[in-house]
């Protein structure tokens, strides 16, 4: 046996129990050291590969897989919810934009307003003087010299975002409601309108819309004309 064969056989099988290899190694201190080193290296590699398996490893792997699946599903659900919320938000903006673009039917809005404030039609002892009405009208740049009846209700109101004057005056035919709405708007105005209880009419000027409502059967033409003839606007 020569040096080359000795090393080749040890590389191939470090723990080979061959008397010839043992005898050849003992003849030289370097060979004997090489023999011991290569056996120790083989042992270290074997020990490193023999890692003990932790208890319940299979259960832990299954649990981790389940948790990862849940995390992925939850992430997908969040993405879907975010998409759905974005679509709903865009739809609401589009609907609001469309509604804002459509002109308001002020006759129908006036009917809804009166139905919402029916208490304003009830007779009371309260009476507003003409100078009080004109103080309110002055904020719109107008004044009135007479009204067709005693005013029992007078207040500013929000007419679909437009600051307006809401009056109720008492006549021989019963209470009549008058909205004076400044004309800085794009309202859709029909001259006549009604529902099951009230009828109304609109008189449109450059300065304001006069929206008058009374119980069905009341003749509003005379009252509307008197208001229109007696109101004065600043130039």
C-alpha positions as protocol buffer text, in pm:
chain_id: "A"
residue {
  index: 1
  type: UNK
  ca { x: 0 y: 0 z: 0 }
}
residue {
  index: 2
  type: UNK
  ca { x: 132 y: 342 z: -91 }
}
residue {
  index: 3
  type: UNK
  ca { x: 47 y: 690 z: 37 }
}
residue {
  index: 4
  type: UNK
  ca { x: -200 y: 766 z: -242 }
}
residue {
  index: 5
  type: UNK
  ca { x: -406 y: 450 z: -192 }
}
residue {
  index: 6
  type: UNK
  ca { x: -401 y: 502 z: 185 }
}
residue {
  index: 7
  type: UNK
  ca { x: -558 y: 850 z: 157 }
}
residue {
  index: 8
  type: UNK
  ca { x: -800 y: 752 z: -123 }
}
residue {
  index: 9
  type: UNK
  ca { x: -946 y: 465 z: 83 }
}
residue {
  index: 10
  type: UNK
  ca { x: -982 y: 678 z: 394 }
}
residue {
  index: 11
  type: UNK
  ca { x: -1162 y: 951 z: 197 }
}
residue {
  index: 12
  type: UNK
  ca { x: -1397 y: 687 z: 59 }
}
residue {
  index: 13
  type: UNK
  ca { x: -1460 y: 514 z: 392 }
}
residue {
  index: 14
  type: UNK
  ca { x: -1310 y: 682 z: 699 }
}
residue {
  index: 15
  type: UNK
  ca { x: -1417 y: 403 z: 934 }
}
residue {
  index: 16
  type: UNK
  ca { x: -1302 y: 109 z: 725 }
}
residue {
  index: 17
  type: UNK
  ca { x: -1164 y: -165 z: 958 }
}
residue {
  index: 18
  type: UNK
  ca { x: -878 y: -289 z: 747 }
}
residue {
  index: 19
  type: UNK
  ca { x: -564 y: -415 z: 934 }
}
residue {
  index: 20
  type: UNK
  ca { x: -347 y: -305 z: 643 }
}
residue {
  index: 21
  type: UNK
  ca { x: -467 y: 57 z: 679 }
}
residue {
  index: 22
  type: UNK
  ca { x: -414 y: 48 z: 1056 }
}
residue {
  index: 23
  type: UNK
  ca { x: -65 y: -96 z: 1015 }
}
residue {
  index: 24
  type: UNK
  ca { x: 30 y: 151 z: 741 }
}
residue {
  index: 25
  type: UNK
  ca { x: -90 y: 445 z: 957 }
}
residue {
  index: 26
  type: UNK
  ca { x: 112 y: 335 z: 1261 }
}
residue {
  index: 27
  type: UNK
  ca { x: 431 y: 338 z: 1057 }
}
residue {
  index: 28
  type: UNK
  ca { x: 419 y: 723 z: 1038 }
}
residue {
  index: 29
  type: UNK
  ca { x: 298 y: 984 z: 1289 }
}
residue {
  index: 30
  type: UNK
  ca { x: 152 y: 1207 z: 1012 }
}
residue {
  index: 31
  type: UNK
  ca { x: -44 y: 913 z: 867 }
}
residue {
  index: 32
  type: UNK
  ca { x: -176 y: 817 z: 1206 }
}
residue {
  index: 33
  type: UNK
  ca { x: -284 y: 1179 z: 1270 }
}
residue {
  index: 34
  type: UNK
  ca { x: -455 y: 1192 z: 930 }
}
residue {
  index: 35
  type: UNK
  ca { x: -640 y: 868 z: 1011 }
}
residue {
  index: 36
  type: UNK
  ca { x: -767 y: 1006 z: 1345 }
}
residue {
  index: 37
  type: UNK
  ca { x: -859 y: 1344 z: 1193 }
}
residue {
  index: 38
  type: UNK
  ca { x: -1061 y: 1194 z: 911 }
}
residue {
  index: 39
  type: UNK
  ca { x: -1248 y: 964 z: 1150 }
}
residue {
  index: 40
  type: UNK
  ca { x: -1328 y: 1259 z: 1380 }
}
residue {
  index: 41
  type: UNK
  ca { x: -1448 y: 1464 z: 1083 }
}
residue {
  index: 42
  type: UNK
  ca { x: -1675 y: 1181 z: 975 }
}
residue {
  index: 43
  type: UNK
  ca { x: -1813 y: 1157 z: 1329 }
}
residue {
  index: 44
  type: UNK
  ca { x: -1877 y: 1533 z: 1346 }
}
residue {
  index: 45
  type: UNK
  ca { x: -2066 y: 1522 z: 1016 }
}
residue {
  index: 46
  type: UNK
  ca { x: -2276 y: 1228 z: 1132 }
}
residue {
  index: 47
  type: UNK
  ca { x: -2359 y: 1401 z: 1463 }
}
residue {
  index: 48
  type: UNK
  ca { x: -2454 y: 1721 z: 1283 }
}
residue {
  index: 49
  type: UNK
  ca { x: -2695 y: 1534 z: 1060 }
}
residue {
  index: 50
  type: UNK
  ca { x: -2857 y: 1345 z: 1346 }
}
residue {
  index: 51
  type: UNK
  ca { x: -3068 y: 1638 z: 1476 }
}
residue {
  index: 52
  type: UNK
  ca { x: -3345 y: 1520 z: 1712 }
}
residue {
  index: 53
  type: UNK
  ca { x: -3699 y: 1591 z: 1587 }
}
residue {
  index: 54
  type: UNK
  ca { x: -3891 y: 1820 z: 1828 }
}
residue {
  index: 55
  type: UNK
  ca { x: -4202 y: 1682 z: 1991 }
}
residue {
  index: 56
  type: UNK
  ca { x: -4533 y: 1757 z: 1815 }
}
residue {
  index: 57
  type: UNK
  ca { x: -4346 y: 1882 z: 1507 }
}
residue {
  index: 58
  type: UNK
  ca { x: -4618 y: 1759 z: 1273 }
}
residue {
  index: 59
  type: UNK
  ca { x: -4891 y: 1932 z: 1476 }
}
residue {
  index: 60
  type: UNK
  ca { x: -4691 y: 2255 z: 1481 }
}
residue {
  index: 61
  type: UNK
  ca { x: -4639 y: 2246 z: 1105 }
}
residue {
  index: 62
  type: UNK
  ca { x: -5012 y: 2190 z: 1048 }
}
residue {
  index: 63
  type: UNK
  ca { x: -5096 y: 2478 z: 1287 }
}
residue {
  index: 64
  type: UNK
  ca { x: -4852 y: 2713 z: 1115 }
}
residue {
  index: 65
  type: UNK
  ca { x: -4998 y: 2621 z: 777 }
}
residue {
  index: 66
  type: UNK
  ca { x: -5350 y: 2689 z: 904 }
}
residue {
  index: 67
  type: UNK
  ca { x: -5245 y: 3026 z: 1051 }
}
residue {
  index: 68
  type: UNK
  ca { x: -5078 y: 3127 z: 727 }
}
residue {
  index: 69
  type: UNK
  ca { x: -5388 y: 3030 z: 529 }
}
residue {
  index: 70
  type: UNK
  ca { x: -5603 y: 3238 z: 766 }
}
residue {
  index: 71
  type: UNK
  ca { x: -5369 y: 3536 z: 730 }
}
residue {
  index: 72
  type: UNK
  ca { x: -5384 y: 3517 z: 350 }
}
residue {
  index: 73
  type: UNK
  ca { x: -5765 y: 3485 z: 352 }
}
residue {
  index: 74
  type: UNK
  ca { x: -5797 y: 3780 z: 593 }
}
residue {
  index: 75
  type: UNK
  ca { x: -5574 y: 3992 z: 371 }
}
residue {
  index: 76
  type: UNK
  ca { x: -5786 y: 3904 z: 68 }
}
residue {
  index: 77
  type: UNK
  ca { x: -6105 y: 3994 z: 255 }
}
residue {
  index: 78
  type: UNK
  ca { x: -5958 y: 4331 z: 355 }
}
residue {
  index: 79
  type: UNK
  ca { x: -5866 y: 4400 z: -7 }
}
residue {
  index: 80
  type: UNK
  ca { x: -6215 y: 4305 z: -124 }
}
residue {
  index: 81
  type: UNK
  ca { x: -6376 y: 4523 z: 146 }
}
residue {
  index: 82
  type: UNK
  ca { x: -6150 y: 4814 z: 53 }
}
residue {
  index: 83
  type: UNK
  ca { x: -6246 y: 4777 z: -314 }
}
residue {
  index: 84
  type: UNK
  ca { x: -6616 y: 4756 z: -224 }
}
residue {
  index: 85
  type: UNK
  ca { x: -6589 y: 5063 z: 0 }
}
residue {
  index: 86
  type: UNK
  ca { x: -6413 y: 5257 z: -275 }
}
residue {
  index: 87
  type: UNK
  ca { x: -6682 y: 5164 z: -527 }
}
residue {
  index: 88
  type: UNK
  ca { x: -6958 y: 5265 z: -281 }
}
residue {
  index: 89
  type: UNK
  ca { x: -6781 y: 5595 z: -210 }
}
residue {
  index: 90
  type: UNK
  ca { x: -6748 y: 5674 z: -581 }
}
residue {
  index: 91
  type: UNK
  ca { x: -7114 y: 5586 z: -638 }
}
residue {
  index: 92
  type: UNK
  ca { x: -7225 y: 5814 z: -354 }
}
residue {
  index: 93
  type: UNK
  ca { x: -7019 y: 6100 z: -497 }
}
residue {
  index: 94
  type: UNK
  ca { x: -7169 y: 6041 z: -840 }
}
residue {
  index: 95
  type: UNK
  ca { x: -7523 y: 6032 z: -698 }
}
residue {
  index: 96
  type: UNK
  ca { x: -7468 y: 6348 z: -494 }
}
residue {
  index: 97
  type: UNK
  ca { x: -7313 y: 6521 z: -793 }
}
residue {
  index: 98
  type: UNK
  ca { x: -7608 y: 6420 z: -1012 }
}
residue {
  index: 99
  type: UNK
  ca { x: -7856 y: 6536 z: -750 }
}
residue {
  index: 100
  type: UNK
  ca { x: -7676 y: 6869 z: -715 }
}
residue {
  index: 101
  type: UNK
  ca { x: -7675 y: 6916 z: -1091 }
}
residue {
  index: 102
  type: UNK
  ca { x: -8050 y: 6857 z: -1121 }
}
residue {
  index: 103
  type: UNK
  ca { x: -8244 y: 7182 z: -1063 }
}
residue {
  index: 104
  type: UNK
  ca { x: -8469 y: 7186 z: -758 }
}
residue {
  index: 105
  type: UNK
  ca { x: -8844 y: 7189 z: -817 }
}
residue {
  index: 106
  type: UNK
  ca { x: -8920 y: 7472 z: -575 }
}
residue {
  index: 107
  type: UNK
  ca { x: -9295 y: 7411 z: -585 }
}
residue {
  index: 108
  type: UNK
  ca { x: -9255 y: 7056 z: -455 }
}
residue {
  index: 109
  type: UNK
  ca { x: -8994 y: 7176 z: -207 }
}
residue {
  index: 110
  type: UNK
  ca { x: -9235 y: 7442 z: -78 }
}
residue {
  index: 111
  type: UNK
  ca { x: -9508 y: 7179 z: -31 }
}
residue {
  index: 112
  type: UNK
  ca { x: -9268 y: 6960 z: 166 }
}
residue {
  index: 113
  type: UNK
  ca { x: -9160 y: 7260 z: 373 }
}
residue {
  index: 114
  type: UNK
  ca { x: -9516 y: 7353 z: 467 }
}
residue {
  index: 115
  type: UNK
  ca { x: -9609 y: 6992 z: 548 }
}
residue {
  index: 116
  type: UNK
  ca { x: -9308 y: 6981 z: 777 }
}
residue {
  index: 117
  type: UNK
  ca { x: -9411 y: 7303 z: 957 }
}
residue {
  index: 118
  type: UNK
  ca { x: -9790 y: 7273 z: 977 }
}
residue {
  index: 119
  type: UNK
  ca { x: -9782 y: 7442 z: 1320 }
}
residue {
  index: 120
  type: UNK
  ca { x: -9696 y: 7767 z: 1144 }
}
residue {
  index: 121
  type: UNK
  ca { x: -10052 y: 7774 z: 1000 }
}
residue {
  index: 122
  type: UNK
  ca { x: -10229 y: 7761 z: 1336 }
}
residue {
  index: 123
  type: UNK
  ca { x: -10393 y: 8090 z: 1438 }
}
residue {
  index: 124
  type: UNK
  ca { x: -10213 y: 8270 z: 1721 }
}
residue {
  index: 125
  type: UNK
  ca { x: -10238 y: 8605 z: 1894 }
}
residue {
  index: 126
  type: UNK
  ca { x: -9894 y: 8698 z: 1762 }
}
residue {
  index: 127
  type: UNK
  ca { x: -9896 y: 8966 z: 1489 }
}
residue {
  index: 128
  type: UNK
  ca { x: -9594 y: 9107 z: 1306 }
}
residue {
  index: 129
  type: UNK
  ca { x: -9593 y: 9473 z: 1211 }
}
residue {
  index: 130
  type: UNK
  ca { x: -9493 y: 9585 z: 864 }
}
residue {
  index: 131
  type: UNK
  ca { x: -9175 y: 9748 z: 992 }
}
residue {
  index: 132
  type: UNK
  ca { x: -9068 y: 9414 z: 1141 }
}
residue {
  index: 133
  type: UNK
  ca { x: -9121 y: 9242 z: 806 }
}
residue {
  index: 134
  type: UNK
  ca { x: -8928 y: 9516 z: 627 }
}
residue {
  index: 135
  type: UNK
  ca { x: -8638 y: 9478 z: 870 }
}
residue {
  index: 136
  type: UNK
  ca { x: -8614 y: 9116 z: 760 }
}
residue {
  index: 137
  type: UNK
  ca { x: -8667 y: 9197 z: 391 }
}
residue {
  index: 138
  type: UNK
  ca { x: -8392 y: 9460 z: 406 }
}
residue {
  index: 139
  type: UNK
  ca { x: -8130 y: 9183 z: 424 }
}
residue {
  index: 140
  type: UNK
  ca { x: -8243 y: 9087 z: 70 }
}
residue {
  index: 141
  type: UNK
  ca { x: -8251 y: 9449 z: -47 }
}
residue {
  index: 142
  type: UNK
  ca { x: -8630 y: 9484 z: -47 }
}
residue {
  index: 143
  type: UNK
  ca { x: -8924 y: 9641 z: 134 }
}
residue {
  index: 144
  type: UNK
  ca { x: -9303 y: 9605 z: 112 }
}
residue {
  index: 145
  type: UNK
  ca { x: -9572 y: 9870 z: 162 }
}
residue {
  index: 146
  type: UNK
  ca { x: -9863 y: 9632 z: 236 }
}
residue {
  index: 147
  type: UNK
  ca { x: -9949 y: 9263 z: 263 }
}
residue {
  index: 148
  type: UNK
  ca { x: -10282 y: 9087 z: 204 }
}
residue {
  index: 149
  type: UNK
  ca { x: -10357 y: 9012 z: 568 }
}
residue {
  index: 150
  type: UNK
  ca { x: -10213 y: 9020 z: 917 }
}
residue {
  index: 151
  type: UNK
  ca { x: -9883 y: 8832 z: 946 }
}
residue {
  index: 152
  type: UNK
  ca { x: -9897 y: 8565 z: 1217 }
}
residue {
  index: 153
  type: UNK
  ca { x: -9565 y: 8396 z: 1136 }
}
residue {
  index: 154
  type: UNK
  ca { x: -9241 y: 8542 z: 1011 }
}
residue {
  index: 155
  type: UNK
  ca { x: -8896 y: 8386 z: 1018 }
}
residue {
  index: 156
  type: UNK
  ca { x: -8591 y: 8323 z: 807 }
}
residue {
  index: 157
  type: UNK
  ca { x: -8568 y: 7966 z: 682 }
}
residue {
  index: 158
  type: UNK
  ca { x: -8331 y: 7742 z: 490 }
}
residue {
  index: 159
  type: UNK
  ca { x: -8489 y: 7683 z: 150 }
}
residue {
  index: 160
  type: UNK
  ca { x: -8265 y: 7404 z: 21 }
}
residue {
  index: 161
  type: UNK
  ca { x: -7956 y: 7593 z: 132 }
}
residue {
  index: 162
  type: UNK
  ca { x: -8093 y: 7936 z: 28 }
}
residue {
  index: 163
  type: UNK
  ca { x: -8163 y: 8182 z: 311 }
}
residue {
  index: 164
  type: UNK
  ca { x: -8523 y: 8288 z: 257 }
}
residue {
  index: 165
  type: UNK
  ca { x: -8814 y: 8458 z: 434 }
}
residue {
  index: 166
  type: UNK
  ca { x: -9108 y: 8242 z: 545 }
}
residue {
  index: 167
  type: UNK
  ca { x: -9434 y: 8434 z: 612 }
}
residue {
  index: 168
  type: UNK
  ca { x: -9785 y: 8324 z: 704 }
}
residue {
  index: 169
  type: UNK
  ca { x: -10066 y: 8580 z: 686 }
}
residue {
  index: 170
  type: UNK
  ca { x: -10429 y: 8537 z: 783 }
}
residue {
  index: 171
  type: UNK
  ca { x: -10699 y: 8603 z: 521 }
}
residue {
  index: 172
  type: UNK
  ca { x: -11074 y: 8562 z: 497 }
}
residue {
  index: 173
  type: UNK
  ca { x: -11008 y: 8231 z: 317 }
}
residue {
  index: 174
  type: UNK
  ca { x: -10768 y: 8108 z: 584 }
}
residue {
  index: 175
  type: UNK
  ca { x: -10391 y: 8112 z: 639 }
}
residue {
  index: 176
  type: UNK
  ca { x: -10169 y: 8167 z: 337 }
}
residue {
  index: 177
  type: UNK
  ca { x: -9797 y: 8087 z: 328 }
}
residue {
  index: 178
  type: UNK
  ca { x: -9547 y: 8299 z: 138 }
}
residue {
  index: 179
  type: UNK
  ca { x: -9182 y: 8214 z: 75 }
}
residue {
  index: 180
  type: UNK
  ca { x: -8966 y: 8497 z: -57 }
}
residue {
  index: 181
  type: UNK
  ca { x: -8657 y: 8330 z: -204 }
}
residue {
  index: 182
  type: UNK
  ca { x: -8378 y: 8548 z: -349 }
}
residue {
  index: 183
  type: UNK
  ca { x: -8327 y: 8465 z: -717 }
}
residue {
  index: 184
  type: UNK
  ca { x: -7956 y: 8383 z: -691 }
}
residue {
  index: 185
  type: UNK
  ca { x: -8036 y: 8020 z: -767 }
}
residue {
  index: 186
  type: UNK
  ca { x: -8098 y: 7779 z: -1054 }
}
residue {
  index: 187
  type: UNK
  ca { x: -8437 y: 7658 z: -937 }
}
residue {
  index: 188
  type: UNK
  ca { x: -8682 y: 7486 z: -1166 }
}
residue {
  index: 189
  type: UNK
  ca { x: -9009 y: 7681 z: -1125 }
}
residue {
  index: 190
  type: UNK
  ca { x: -9355 y: 7576 z: -1242 }
}
residue {
  index: 191
  type: UNK
  ca { x: -9612 y: 7853 z: -1206 }
}
residue {
  index: 192
  type: UNK
  ca { x: -9876 y: 7618 z: -1059 }
}
residue {
  index: 193
  type: UNK
  ca { x: -9841 y: 7319 z: -826 }
}
residue {
  index: 194
  type: UNK
  ca { x: -10051 y: 7130 z: -572 }
}
residue {
  index: 195
  type: UNK
  ca { x: -10091 y: 6817 z: -362 }
}
residue {
  index: 196
  type: UNK
  ca { x: -10386 y: 6656 z: -185 }
}
residue {
  index: 197
  type: UNK
  ca { x: -10415 y: 6947 z: 63 }
}
residue {
  index: 198
  type: UNK
  ca { x: -10245 y: 7258 z: -72 }
}
residue {
  index: 199
  type: UNK
  ca { x: -10229 y: 7445 z: -399 }
}
residue {
  index: 200
  type: UNK
  ca { x: -9961 y: 7696 z: -485 }
}
residue {
  index: 201
  type: UNK
  ca { x: -9827 y: 7932 z: -742 }
}
residue {
  index: 202
  type: UNK
  ca { x: -9496 y: 8101 z: -814 }
}
residue {
  index: 203
  type: UNK
  ca { x: -9431 y: 8454 z: -927 }
}
residue {
  index: 204
  type: UNK
  ca { x: -9077 y: 8493 z: -1057 }
}
residue {
  index: 205
  type: UNK
  ca { x: -8890 y: 8826 z: -1071 }
}
residue {
  index: 206
  type: UNK
  ca { x: -8528 y: 8918 z: -1131 }
}
residue {
  index: 207
  type: UNK
  ca { x: -8479 y: 8971 z: -758 }
}
residue {
  index: 208
  type: UNK
  ca { x: -8678 y: 8689 z: -597 }
}
residue {
  index: 209
  type: UNK
  ca { x: -8922 y: 8402 z: -632 }
}
residue {
  index: 210
  type: UNK
  ca { x: -9256 y: 8455 z: -454 }
}
residue {
  index: 211
  type: UNK
  ca { x: -9394 y: 8113 z: -366 }
}
residue {
  index: 212
  type: UNK
  ca { x: -9745 y: 8124 z: -226 }
}
residue {
  index: 213
  type: UNK
  ca { x: -9945 y: 7833 z: -86 }
}
residue {
  index: 214
  type: UNK
  ca { x: -10296 y: 7795 z: 52 }
}
residue {
  index: 215
  type: UNK
  ca { x: -10552 y: 7525 z: 118 }
}
residue {
  index: 216
  type: UNK
  ca { x: -10705 y: 7371 z: -194 }
}
residue {
  index: 217
  type: UNK
  ca { x: -10985 y: 7595 z: -312 }
}
residue {
  index: 218
  type: UNK
  ca { x: -10823 y: 7918 z: -202 }
}
residue {
  index: 219
  type: UNK
  ca { x: -10782 y: 8176 z: -478 }
}
residue {
  index: 220
  type: UNK
  ca { x: -10423 y: 8299 z: -449 }
}
residue {
  index: 221
  type: UNK
  ca { x: -10413 y: 8526 z: -756 }
}
residue {
  index: 222
  type: UNK
  ca { x: -10531 y: 8837 z: -571 }
}
residue {
  index: 223
  type: UNK
  ca { x: -10284 y: 8787 z: -286 }
}
residue {
  index: 224
  type: UNK
  ca { x: -9996 y: 8716 z: -519 }
}
residue {
  index: 225
  type: UNK
  ca { x: -10069 y: 9031 z: -721 }
}
residue {
  index: 226
  type: UNK
  ca { x: -10086 y: 9249 z: -409 }
}
residue {
  index: 227
  type: UNK
  ca { x: -9746 y: 9125 z: -289 }
}
residue {
  index: 228
  type: UNK
  ca { x: -9588 y: 9173 z: -631 }
}
residue {
  index: 229
  type: UNK
  ca { x: -9734 y: 9525 z: -671 }
}
residue {
  index: 230
  type: UNK
  ca { x: -9627 y: 9647 z: -327 }
}
residue {
  index: 231
  type: UNK
  ca { x: -9272 y: 9520 z: -293 }
}
residue {
  index: 232
  type: UNK
  ca { x: -8981 y: 9745 z: -387 }
}
residue {
  index: 233
  type: UNK
  ca { x: -8624 y: 9632 z: -451 }
}
residue {
  index: 234
  type: UNK
  ca { x: -8310 y: 9839 z: -425 }
}
residue {
  index: 235
  type: UNK
  ca { x: -8157 y: 9925 z: -759 }
}
